[in-house]
Amino acid sequence: MKWQYQSRVEKELERNMKALFQQIVVAIGKETDPATIGRKLKIISNQPQFHQTAMSMALTMTAKVNAATAKSWREAARMAGRGNDIYTSIFASLQDIPGFFEAVRANADYIRSVPTDIADWITDKVQAESLKGRRASDVAVDILEKYPSMLESRAQLIARTEVSKTQLALTQARCANLGIDWYVWRTSRDSRVRSSHDDMEGVLVAWNDAPSPEKLFPHPEAKPYGNYHAGGTFNCRCYPEPVVDLAFVSFPAKVHRNGRIIVMTRAEFANLLEEERFAA
């Protein structure tokens, strides 16, 4: 089953946002006063047309992530003998998909926040450099050189982070709707995977017990980012593979439980699931 991270959707969103942010640079034009640039950025971020564009981008991205993962859900339905409930969830209208519009709104808000964030950076930059005694003209040169590239880099960061978070949110919401309590942490399995995430590959994780990969697998270069699920932090291309049926899991398997990684056989994990169902 192909639950993989949707890199094509990421690239499309990145291209669209870079084009949008380039329009902002063009709209500001040859303005050289940092304060005026900041004001214009905030005006743009509050324009209804900008809001509509951000919402359209977020809706398109979320719908494409949903459509891509639906293929995996259909395959899971066929293989696991859970056809009726899974198929009903897959073919629900968009407004009935758990977490769909929450994900859209979150992504749209993130896109809309970028011009305001850059405007705030400009204000802080001017104040900080003024306290150092730098001339206003020199500070203006720095800002004029940096703010367009900052818009571009934010487009890249948002695309990488939000596609992954959207895939996670939709998968988690659908799992909750279907009563699927566990997933397998999967990585993109390439050289860009963080060391701590690479160590999480194949680990069984409960939705109600998010791990902290950096604490579980300490590495000198890694800082702890708290507890989160696969795909739930910045620049993360990991993804959750729902445990629709134990037949899809290779045992013995690593299992995350209460901040520890333990190894379980299929029988041990099945007993754990029974205990959880009884406790519920």
N, C-alpha and C positions, 0 to 999 in steps of 0.2 A: 504493500500500500504506500502511496506517495503523499505522506503528510509533510513533505519537505518545505522548508522556508521558501516563500514565493519571491525569488530574486527578480523575476521579470516584472512583477508588480512594483517592486522597489525601484527599479531603473526607470519605469514609466513615470512614477510619482516624482522621482528626483528631476527628471527632464522637465516635467510640467511646472514644478515649483521654481526651478532655476529660470525658466522663461517668465514666470510671473514676477519673480523678484527682479529680473532684468528690466521689466517694464517699470518697476518702481524707480530704479536707477535712472532710467530715461526720463521719467516724470519729474524727478528732482533736477535733472539737467546739469547745468554748469554752476549751480549754487555753491558758494564757497564758505558761507557762514555756518559754522557747526550748529548754532542754536536754531537757525532757520531750517537746516536739514532735519534736525530732530523734530521740530514742529510739523514739518511736511510728512515725515514718517508716521507720526501719530494721527495726523489727519487722514492719511491713506488707510491706516489700520482700522479706522472707524467708518469708512465709507461703505454703504450697503452693497455696492458692486463688488468690493473686495471680500466682504463677508460671503456673498453668494458664490464667488469663485472658489473660496476656501472650502465652503460646504460642498460644492460640486466635485472638487478634487477628492475630498474625504469620502464622499458617497461612492464615487467611482472606484476608488482604491478598495474600500471595504467590501463592495459588491464583488469585485474581482477576487479578493482573498476568499470570500465566502464561496464563490463558484468553484474555485480551485480545490478547496478542501472538501467540498461536497462530493467530488469524485472519489476521494478516499473513503468518505462515509458510505457511499454506495457500495464500494468494494467490501468494506467491513460488514455491511448488512448482508451481503451475499455469503460471505465466508463464515459469519458467526451465527447465522440462523436467527438474526434479530431484525428481519426485514421490515415488518409492519411499523414498529415504533421509530426506527431509524429513518425509513423512507418518508414517514409522515413529517418528521423533523426537517429532513432535507428539502422537501418540496413545499414547505410552508412559504407563504408570501413574506417578503422582506420584513414587513412590519411585525410579523409574528416570530421572527427568529430571535431567540433570547440574546440580549446584549448587542444586537445589530446597531440600533440607532444611538445607544450609549457610546459605542465605538466611533461612529460617525461624528457625533458632537465633540468627543474628546480630540479627535484628529483635526477637525475644523478649528477648534479653539487654539490648538497648538500652532497651526499654520498662521492664523490671524494674529497671534501674539508676537510673531517675529519682528515686524517693523517697530512695534512699541519697545520690544527688548533692545533693539539696536539703538533706538532713540535714547533710552535710559543709559545705555553704555556710553553714548556720545556725551551726555550730560556729566556722567561720572568721570569720564576721561578728561573733559575740559577742566573740571574742578580739581582733579588730582594733579594734573600737569601745571595748572596755575599756581598751586601751592608749592610746586617745585621751582617756581620762578621762570618757567619756560614762556617764551613769547607766544601770544595768541595766534600769530600767523604760522608759527611752526607747528603748533597743536592742530591747526586747521589742515595743514598739509598731511599730517598723520591720519587724520580722520577721513579726508578725501581719498586717501590711498587704501584704507582698510575697510571702510564700511561696505563697499560693493562685494569684496571677497568674503566678508563676514556673512552677508546674505546668502552667498553661494554655498559656503560651508554649512550653514544652518539647513539649507535645503537638503544637502547630502545626509546630515545627521538625522533630520526628521524622517526622511525616506527610509533609512536603515532601521531606525528605532520604531517608528510607528507602524510599519508593515508587520514587523515581528510582534509588536504588542497587540495589534488588531487580530492577527492570526491566533495568538494566545487567548485573547478575550472571547472570540467567537467559539473557539474549541472548548474553553472552560465552561462557557454558558451552555453550549449544546450538551456537554457531558453532564452538567448539573440537571438539565432537562431530561436526560435519558438515564439518570442514576448511575453514571460511570464515575467511580470515585478515584481511580488511579490512572496514571499515564507513565510512559517510558520517556525519560529525558533523551532527546536526540540532538546531535550537533550537525553542522554542515560538513564536518569531517574534512576540513582542509587546513592549510597552514595558518590561516587567520584565526582559528579557534583559540580562545584563551585557555591557558593551561588548566585552570580550575574547572572550566566548562568541559574540556576534553576529558577530565577525570569523571565528569557526571554522565558521560555517554553510556546509555544502557541502564541507568539507575531507575528503579521504580519509585515514583513519587506520588503521594496522596495529595489531592487538591486542597485538603484542609490542613496541610503541613508543609508549607513552602520551605525549601532548603536555603542555606547560605553557602553556595559553592566555595567562596573564598575562605570561609572558616573550616569547611569540611576538608578542603585540600589546599592548605596554605602554600603559597609560592612567594618568593622574595619580591617579585614585581607586582603582586596583586594586592589591592586594597579591598577590604570588605565593603560590599554595597548593600548589606542587609539581606533579608530573606525575600526570595522571588522565585517565580516559576520559569520554566524554559521559555526564553524569548522576552522575559519581563524586565530587562534592564537595557541601558543604552548600548547601541552598536552590537546587540546580541542577535545572532542569526540561528540560535537554537530553536527547537520547536517541540511541543508535546505530542507524543504518539499515544492516543487513548487506548487503554486496555479494555477493548470491547469483548475480548474472549481470552482466557488464559492460554489457549492453544497458540496464540500469536506471540507469546513470551517465551524466550529461551531460559530454561532453568538448568542449574542453580543461577539465581540472579541477585544483583546488588539491590538492596532496598533501603530507602531513606526513612528513618524512624526517629522522631524527636531529636534531631540534630546529630544523628549518628548514621553511619552506613554499615549495614549488616548483610550477610549473605544468607539467602533462604532457598530451600528446595521448593518445588511446586506444591508439595503437600503442606509445608509450613506456611507458605503464602496463602494457600486456599483456606487453611485454618484461621489465619489472620483475618481474611475477608469475612468468614463466618462470625468471628468474634465481633467484628465491627457492625455487621448487620444485626446481631443480637443486641448489641449495646444501643443501637439506634432505635 
